[in-house]
Amino acid sequence: MGEKKEGEDIRVILFPLPFEGHTNPMLHLADILYSKGFSIIIIHTNHLNSLHPSNHPNFTFRSIVPDEAEPSGGGGVLQLITVLNRGCVEAFRKCVAELVAEGSNHIGCLITDTHWYFTQQVADEFRIRRIVLRTANVSAFLAMLALPALRPIYLSPSSSETNLEDPLPNFPHLRFKDLPAMMDQSPHLIDHILSSIFIQTKASSAIIFNSFDHLEPDPLLKCFQLFSPIPIFSLGPFHKHLPLTPQPHSSLSWLNTKPPKSVLYVSFGTLATVESHDFVEIAWGLANSSHPFLWVVRPGMVSGYEWLELLPEGFEEMVGERGLIVKRAPQREVLAHPAIGGFWTHNGWNSTIESICEGVPMLCYPCFGDQKANARYVTHVWGIGVMLGDHKLERGEIEKGIAKLVAEKENGEIMKRIKDLKEKADSCVKEGGSTFKSLDNLVNFILKK
């Protein structure tokens, strides 16, 4: 018989939020825990971004159907999160009850996305320890939690437009304008969500972050103080625990034809949409830069259009073999390719930390949510990128931003700093590193009955 793994016969239940930027890190965490011998059960909603069990043969999947699937009258992501937290309660409770009744193996814990704030009451009901996973970085998490208290300062009678540039109290690296949804039309809704997240995170048994100690030492210390005595496990970068399995793709074949560090990779994630004016300016900015580029344009990314209908006349002839546009690309493999010299990104956390891990400097144009805080840290705290600006995209500014990033040579300050962070990301997951130790501590925590 083979050697018994440490978590064998113990089940871990994971419940990801049904958005790709949240689901992917949760699945990475599931892979990490499976490698430690735990039996993995994934509970997922079946109406949005539904998972495909065949892609994850090592996990058991349980699908639940929310009482409410979509917010009435639209309302965007915030409204959807509220509806899901209200509509999943009974279906989730029934699913957990069935898993408890099966009773073949002990349930070590329930791990849920922080945005599933209703799940604490279910965990308490069945006396299961709930661990919350924050899929983004620590800095933005703390700033988000502070938003309800900071909003009155911004909206006070003496406030003005210049307040947007003011540093946040207790967050000197961030400005008011870097807060997610500061100008949102539904302040009461987001404040309710954030207050609920804070209260139910305080009530949880532990917190997991997809970050690492050398990247965010001060924010992690603040988090320890804020949530004490709850243990906090910084396990990032999640994807560094897992092997990179190359997959054939036209973008990789095209990159093989380009010189080292010559190509700008352009991708704005899985949720961001682009206005038609901005799309045209991006196209001309890339064309006029005379720099090789790989541009990911998701179908439907441009509001009201299928795919590339808005490309300017003459664009393809002007660009020729210098540029490639694709519907999707294997991002980890692309960023790891030696031909990539820069990444124009929306600064979602998964994209940001993947770029750091491959030592690729960033051209930052955040769109919404925590992306503004992430971009601010990239450019003004870690000093590993260039900000495109806070206004509408304009082809001349895009050209300047690309030129500024491309001008960074191997011995440039940005390159020196991102090489240093890459080395720290590599070392933290190795034996003796901070993330390696944190994972050991999490395994021992789950094993405690």
C-alpha positions in Angstrom: 0.0 0.0 0.0 1.1 3.6 -0.7 2.0 6.1 2.0 -1.1 7.7 3.6 -1.3 11.4 2.9 -1.9 13.8 5.8 -5.5 14.9 4.8 -6.8 11.5 3.7 -10.3 10.6 4.9 -11.1 14.3 5.5 -13.4 16.2 3.3 -13.1 19.9 2.5 -16.1 21.7 1.0 -15.4 24.7 -1.3 -18.0 27.2 -2.5 -16.6 29.7 -5.2 -18.4 32.8 -6.3 -19.6 32.3 -9.9 -17.3 34.7 -11.6 -14.1 33.5 -13.4 -11.8 35.8 -11.5 -13.1 34.3 -8.2 -13.7 30.7 -9.4 -10.2 30.1 -10.8 -8.3 30.9 -7.6 -10.7 28.8 -5.6 -10.1 25.8 -8.0 -6.3 26.4 -7.6 -6.8 26.3 -3.8 -8.8 23.1 -4.3 -5.9 21.6 -6.3 -3.4 22.6 -3.6 -5.5 20.9 -0.8 -6.1 17.8 -2.9 -2.3 17.5 -3.3 -2.2 17.4 0.6 -4.6 14.4 0.6 -7.9 16.1 1.3 -11.1 14.9 -0.4 -12.4 17.9 -2.3 -16.1 18.7 -2.8 -17.1 21.8 -4.9 -20.5 23.3 -4.4 -21.5 25.6 -7.3 -24.4 27.5 -8.7 -25.5 26.2 -12.1 -26.9 29.3 -13.7 -23.7 31.5 -14.2 -20.2 30.4 -15.2 -21.2 26.9 -14.5 -18.3 24.6 -13.8 -17.5 21.5 -15.9 -16.8 18.5 -13.6 -15.1 16.6 -16.4 -12.3 19.2 -16.3 -11.6 18.3 -12.7 -11.8 14.5 -12.3 -10.3 14.5 -8.8 -13.1 16.6 -7.3 -16.7 15.8 -6.4 -19.2 18.4 -7.6 -22.6 19.3 -6.2 -24.7 21.8 -8.1 -27.3 24.0 -6.4 -30.1 26.1 -7.9 -30.7 29.5 -6.3 -34.3 30.6 -5.6 -33.4 33.8 -7.5 -31.0 33.6 -10.4 -30.9 37.2 -11.7 -31.7 40.6 -10.2 -34.9 42.1 -11.5 -34.3 45.1 -13.7 -30.5 44.5 -14.1 -28.4 46.2 -11.5 -25.0 44.8 -12.4 -22.5 42.7 -10.3 -23.4 44.3 -6.9 -27.1 43.6 -7.3 -26.3 40.0 -8.5 -24.2 39.3 -5.5 -27.0 40.5 -3.2 -29.6 38.4 -5.0 -27.3 35.3 -4.9 -26.7 35.7 -1.2 -30.4 35.9 -0.6 -31.4 33.2 -3.1 -28.9 30.5 -2.3 -29.5 30.0 1.4 -32.0 27.1 1.3 -30.4 25.3 -1.6 -26.9 25.6 0.0 -28.3 24.5 3.5 -29.9 21.4 1.9 -26.7 20.5 0.1 -24.5 20.8 3.2 -27.1 18.8 5.2 -26.8 16.0 2.6 -23.0 16.0 2.8 -23.2 15.9 6.6 -25.7 13.0 6.5 -23.4 11.0 4.2 -20.9 11.1 7.1 -18.4 8.7 5.5 -15.5 11.1 6.2 -15.1 13.9 8.6 -15.7 17.4 7.1 -12.6 19.4 8.0 -13.9 22.8 7.0 -16.0 24.8 4.6 -14.1 27.3 2.4 -16.2 30.1 0.8 -15.5 33.2 -1.1 -15.7 36.3 1.2 -18.6 37.5 -0.9 -20.7 34.5 0.2 -21.5 36.2 3.5 -24.7 34.2 4.1 -22.7 31.0 4.5 -21.5 31.7 8.1 -25.0 31.0 9.5 -25.1 27.6 7.6 -21.7 26.7 8.9 -22.7 27.5 12.4 -25.9 25.5 12.1 -23.9 22.4 11.2 -20.9 23.2 13.5 -18.5 23.2 10.6 -15.6 25.6 10.6 -15.9 28.2 7.9 -12.7 29.6 6.3 -13.1 32.6 4.0 -11.0 33.0 0.9 -10.3 36.5 -0.3 -9.4 36.0 -4.0 -7.8 39.5 -4.4 -5.0 41.2 -2.6 -4.9 42.3 1.1 -4.5 46.0 0.4 -7.6 46.4 -1.6 -9.6 44.2 0.8 -8.7 46.5 3.7 -9.6 49.6 1.7 -12.9 48.1 0.6 -13.8 47.3 4.2 -13.1 50.9 5.2 -15.3 52.3 2.4 -18.6 52.6 4.4 -16.8 54.6 7.1 -14.8 56.7 4.6 -17.7 57.6 2.4 -19.1 60.3 4.7 -15.7 62.0 4.7 -15.7 62.2 0.9 -19.4 63.2 0.8 -19.2 65.9 3.5 -20.4 69.4 2.8 -16.8 70.6 2.6 -15.8 68.0 0.0 -14.8 68.9 -3.5 -13.4 67.3 -6.6 -9.9 67.7 -5.2 -10.8 65.3 -2.4 -10.5 62.5 -4.9 -6.7 63.0 -4.9 -6.4 63.1 -1.1 -4.7 60.1 0.6 -7.0 57.8 2.5 -6.8 57.9 6.3 -4.7 55.0 7.4 -4.0 54.0 3.8 -1.3 56.6 2.7 -0.5 54.8 -0.6 -4.1 55.0 -1.8 -6.3 58.0 -2.8 -10.1 58.4 -2.4 -10.3 57.9 -6.2 -8.7 54.4 -5.8 -11.5 53.1 -3.7 -13.9 50.7 -5.4 -17.3 52.2 -6.2 -16.6 55.5 -4.5 -18.8 57.1 -7.2 -21.2 54.2 -7.5 -24.8 55.0 -7.9 -25.8 52.4 -5.3 -23.8 53.4 -2.2 -26.3 51.8 0.3 -26.1 48.5 -1.6 -22.3 48.3 -1.7 -22.0 49.5 2.0 -24.5 46.7 2.9 -22.4 44.1 1.1 -19.1 45.3 2.6 -20.5 45.5 6.1 -21.9 42.0 5.8 -18.5 40.7 4.5 -16.7 42.4 7.4 -19.1 41.0 10.1 -19.2 37.5 8.7 -15.4 37.4 8.1 -14.9 38.4 11.8 -17.2 35.5 12.7 -15.3 33.0 10.6 -12.6 30.5 11.7 -9.8 31.7 9.5 -8.9 33.7 6.4 -6.9 32.8 3.3 -5.3 35.3 0.9 -3.8 34.7 -2.5 -0.8 36.9 -1.7 2.6 36.5 0.0 4.4 38.1 2.9 7.1 39.9 0.9 4.6 41.5 -1.4 2.2 43.0 1.2 3.9 42.9 4.6 2.2 46.0 6.1 -1.3 45.2 4.9 -1.0 41.7 6.2 0.1 43.0 9.6 -3.0 45.3 9.6 -5.2 42.4 8.7 -3.8 40.3 11.6 -4.5 43.2 14.0 -8.0 43.8 12.6 -9.2 40.2 12.7 -7.2 38.9 15.7 -7.4 36.2 17.0 -8.5 34.6 13.7 -5.6 32.9 12.0 -4.6 34.3 8.6 -2.9 32.1 5.9 -1.2 33.9 3.0 -0.8 31.1 0.5 -0.1 33.1 -2.7 0.8 33.0 -5.4 -1.7 30.0 -5.7 -0.7 29.1 -9.2 3.0 28.8 -8.2 2.0 25.7 -6.3 0.8 24.0 -9.4 2.7 22.8 -12.5 2.3 24.7 -15.7 1.0 22.3 -18.4 1.6 23.9 -21.8 -1.5 23.8 -24.1 -1.2 24.4 -27.9 -2.5 27.8 -29.0 -2.0 30.0 -32.0 -0.8 32.8 -29.9 2.1 30.7 -28.5 3.1 29.7 -32.1 3.1 33.3 -33.1 5.1 34.4 -30.1 7.8 31.8 -31.0 8.5 33.9 -34.1 9.3 37.1 -32.1 12.5 38.3 -30.4 12.9 38.1 -26.6 11.0 40.7 -24.6 9.7 42.4 -27.8 5.9 41.8 -27.5 3.3 43.8 -25.6 0.5 41.5 -24.3 -2.9 43.2 -24.1 -5.8 41.7 -22.1 -8.5 43.2 -20.0 -9.8 40.1 -18.2 -13.1 38.3 -18.3 -15.6 40.9 -17.1 -14.4 44.4 -18.3 -16.3 45.9 -21.2 -14.9 48.6 -23.5 -16.8 51.5 -25.1 -16.6 51.7 -28.9 -14.6 55.0 -28.8 -12.1 53.4 -26.4 -11.7 50.3 -28.6 -10.9 52.4 -31.7 -8.3 54.4 -29.7 -6.7 51.2 -28.4 -6.5 49.9 -31.9 -4.8 53.1 -33.2 -2.6 53.4 -30.2 -1.3 49.9 -30.8 -0.9 50.4 -34.5 0.9 53.8 -34.2 3.2 52.5 -31.5 5.1 50.4 -34.1 5.6 47.8 -31.3 4.6 44.1 -31.7 1.5 43.2 -29.7 -0.7 40.2 -28.8 -4.3 41.6 -28.2 -7.0 39.5 -26.5 -10.4 40.7 -27.6 -13.2 38.7 -26.0 -16.4 38.3 -28.1 -18.8 40.9 -26.8 -16.1 42.9 -25.0 -17.1 46.0 -26.9 -20.6 47.1 -25.9 -23.0 46.4 -28.7 -20.6 44.5 -31.0 -19.8 40.9 -31.7 -16.1 41.0 -32.1 -13.9 43.0 -34.4 -16.4 45.0 -36.5 -15.0 48.3 -35.1 -11.4 47.8 -36.2 -10.5 50.9 -38.1 -10.2 50.6 -41.9 -6.6 49.9 -42.9 -5.7 48.7 -39.4 -4.8 45.1 -40.5 -2.7 46.3 -43.4 -0.9 48.8 -41.3 -0.1 46.2 -38.6 0.6 43.1 -40.7 2.6 40.4 -38.9 3.5 42.8 -36.1 0.2 42.2 -34.3 -2.1 39.3 -33.5 -5.7 39.5 -32.2 -7.2 36.4 -30.6 -10.4 35.7 -28.7 -8.6 34.1 -25.8 -5.1 33.1 -24.8 -3.6 30.9 -22.2 -2.4 33.7 -20.0 0.0 31.9 -17.7 1.8 30.4 -20.7 1.8 33.8 -22.6 3.2 35.7 -19.7 5.9 33.0 -19.2 6.9 33.2 -22.9 10.4 34.8 -23.4 9.0 37.0 -26.2 6.7 39.0 -23.8 8.2 42.3 -22.7 5.2 44.0 -21.1 1.5 43.5 -20.1 -1.2 46.1 -20.7 -3.7 45.0 -18.1 -6.9 46.0 -16.3 -5.1 45.0 -13.1 -7.4 42.3 -11.9 -5.6 40.6 -9.1 -5.1 37.3 -10.9 -3.5 39.1 -13.9 -1.4 41.3 -11.6 0.1 38.5 -9.5 0.7 36.3 -12.6 2.6 39.2 -14.2 4.6 39.7 -11.0 5.5 36.0 -11.0 6.8 36.1 -14.5 8.7 39.3 -14.1 6.7 41.2 -16.7 6.2 45.0 -16.1 2.7 46.4 -16.5 0.9 49.1 -18.4 -2.1 49.8 -16.1 -5.6 50.8 -17.1 -7.9 49.7 -14.3 -11.6 49.5 -15.0 -13.6 48.8 -11.8 -13.7 47.2 -8.3 -10.3 46.6 -6.7 -8.4 47.1 -9.9 -7.7 50.8 -9.2 -6.1 50.0 -5.8 -4.1 47.2 -7.5 -2.9 49.5 -10.2 -1.9 52.1 -7.6 0.2 49.6 -5.8 1.8 48.4 -9.1 2.8 51.9 -10.1 3.3 53.8 -6.8 4.2 51.2 -4.1 6.0 48.4 -5.9 7.1 50.6 -8.8 6.8 47.8 -11.4 4.5 49.5 -14.0 3.3 52.6 -15.7 -0.2 54.2 -15.3 -2.0 55.0 -18.5 -4.0 57.8 -17.0 -7.3 58.4 -15.2 -9.3 59.7 -18.2 -10.7 58.4 -21.4 -8.3 56.4 -23.6 -6.6 58.5 -26.3 -4.3 57.1 -29.0 -1.5 59.6 -28.3 -1.5 58.8 -24.6 -1.5 55.1 -25.4 1.5 55.5 -27.6 3.4 57.5 -24.9 2.5 54.8 -22.3 3.7 52.0 -24.5 6.9 53.9 -25.3 7.6 54.6 -21.6 7.2 50.9 -20.7 9.2 49.7 -23.7 12.0 52.1 -22.8 12.6 50.1 -19.7 15.8 48.2 -20.4 17.1 45.2 -18.5 18.9 47.5 -16.0 16.0 49.9 -15.7 14.5 50.6 -12.2 11.1 49.0 -13.1 12.9 45.8 -14.3 15.1 45.6 -11.3 12.1 45.9 -9.0 10.0 43.3 -10.8 12.9 40.9 -11.0 13.3 41.2 -7.3 9.6 40.5 -6.7 9.7 37.6 -9.1 12.5 36.0 -7.1 10.6 36.5 -3.9 7.5 34.9 -5.4 9.6 31.9 -6.5 11.3 31.5 -3.2 8.2 31.9 -0.9 6.6 28.6 -2.2 9.8 26.6 -1.8 10.6 24.6 1.4 11.3 27.1 4.2 9.5 30.0 2.4 6.8 32.0 4.0 4.0 30.6 1.8 5.3 27.0 2.2 5.1 27.4 6.0 1.7 29.0 5.8 0.3 26.1 3.8 1.7 23.7 6.4 -0.1 25.7 9.1 -3.4 25.6 7.1 -3.2 21.8 6.7 -2.6 21.4 10.4 -5.5 23.8 11.1 -7.9 21.7 9.0 -6.7 18.5 10.5 -7.7 19.7 14.0 -11.1 18.3 14.9 
